[in-house]
Structure formats: structure tokens, C-alpha cells
Amino acid sequence: MLLTLSVMPSQAQDSEKLQTLLADLQTFRADVRQLVMESSGSILEESHILFMLQRPDGFYWETLEPFPELIVTDGQWLWNYQPDLLQLTIDDWDSDQSELAAQLLSGRVDEVAEQYSINAVPIADGGMEFVLQPLDPASLYQQVTLYFEGGEPESILLVNTNGQRTFWEFNNRQVNLALAPQQFVFQTPDDEMLEVIDNRSTDSGGNP
């Protein structure tokens, strides 16, 4: 019990530090270098991605290389467009089912703190690192690390329980840039060869 009482205040303070850093992040745009690595560190795949965020639930994740793909949501619907396959999938958006990194960048730190311990580690160059470890042993991730440089998210490292790692490096960062809401609404191409898989529920306004 004494150990619990000594640890929890520190973790609460570190959670507040993370919340403070993310509080003013209303929009965010960056060129992302994504590395998927084996537990040994060898690179399985490298991708280049255009990422945009507009709170509360606007996300734009466009893989440019090596295989084009677009995942975008306006907070109501989620579009997944794969031009090489001529396929578009539309689903209802559920923020509770969104990826952990998306929850963090959207500022939902309190919800994440219910599932992860959050520990802040100051870095010598003035940066700040936050190490998240799951409270549930059955969690998908073994550890998640966010690194901030100049008060802006610079990278995220996700370590799966199987040891595989995904590393996102945010380059050419732009914070609170004016982004049009239409940027987060997918415009379906006029292509008769395109296969559209519409999984939206009728009560959400979709037309499956």
C-alpha cells in the first residue's frame, strides 16, 4: 500500500505534464517516416506518410511510399482508400476503438492513463520523453514511448508484446496550421472500376 501511495502522485503529475504539452495542439501536420522493425532491430518495412490532425477527431494518414493508401476520418465516418486495389471501405468512426497513438495526439490522456502508467523522463537536450507501460498484461503493447522536442511531438515508438516495433518520426512539423474541415472528408473518385464497401450503420447516416 505504501508503494502505491508513493508512485501514484508522481504518475499523476507526469500524466498532467503530457496533457499540458498536448493541450495546445489543435492541428498538426507532419511528414512521417515509419519504420517497422523486428525485435532485433532489423527493418522490415520503411514507409513515408503525410499526417494531419484536427481536433477533436479529424485524422488524415496518407501513405505515399512504398504502397499508396489513405485513411481519413472526420469524426463521423472512416474512409480507407487503396488505389492500387481500386477499393474503398467506409466504416462508422468509433473514437474508443482508435489506435493508442491517435488517442494520445487527440489529447485523450486521461483515458489512456486508465490503461497505462505514464512516466516522464527529461532528456539532456531539453526534450521530454514519456514512457507508457500497460496496466493490463494482456495489452497489445509492451511499451509506448513519446518524445517531444521544443514542446512538439517528434517521435513515437510502439513496442508490441511479440517484440516487433513501429517507429514514427515526425518531420517538417507544423502546429496549429489552418486546415480546412473538408481535408478530412474523402471525395470518392468517379471511377466505375472502384469497389466500394460501405459498412456504415443506417442510424449513423450511412447508406449501406
Secondary structure, DSSP 8 states (H G I E B T S, - for coil): -HHHHHHHHHHHHHHHHHHHHHHT-SEEEEEEEEEEE-TTS-EEEEEEEEEEEETTTEEEEEEEESS-EEEEE-SSEEEEEEGGGTEEEEEE--GGGS-HHHHHHTT-HHHHHTTEEEEEEE-TTS-EEEEEEESSTT-SEEEEEEEEETTEEEEEEEEETTS-EEEEEEEEEEES----GGGGS------TT-EEEE---GGGT---
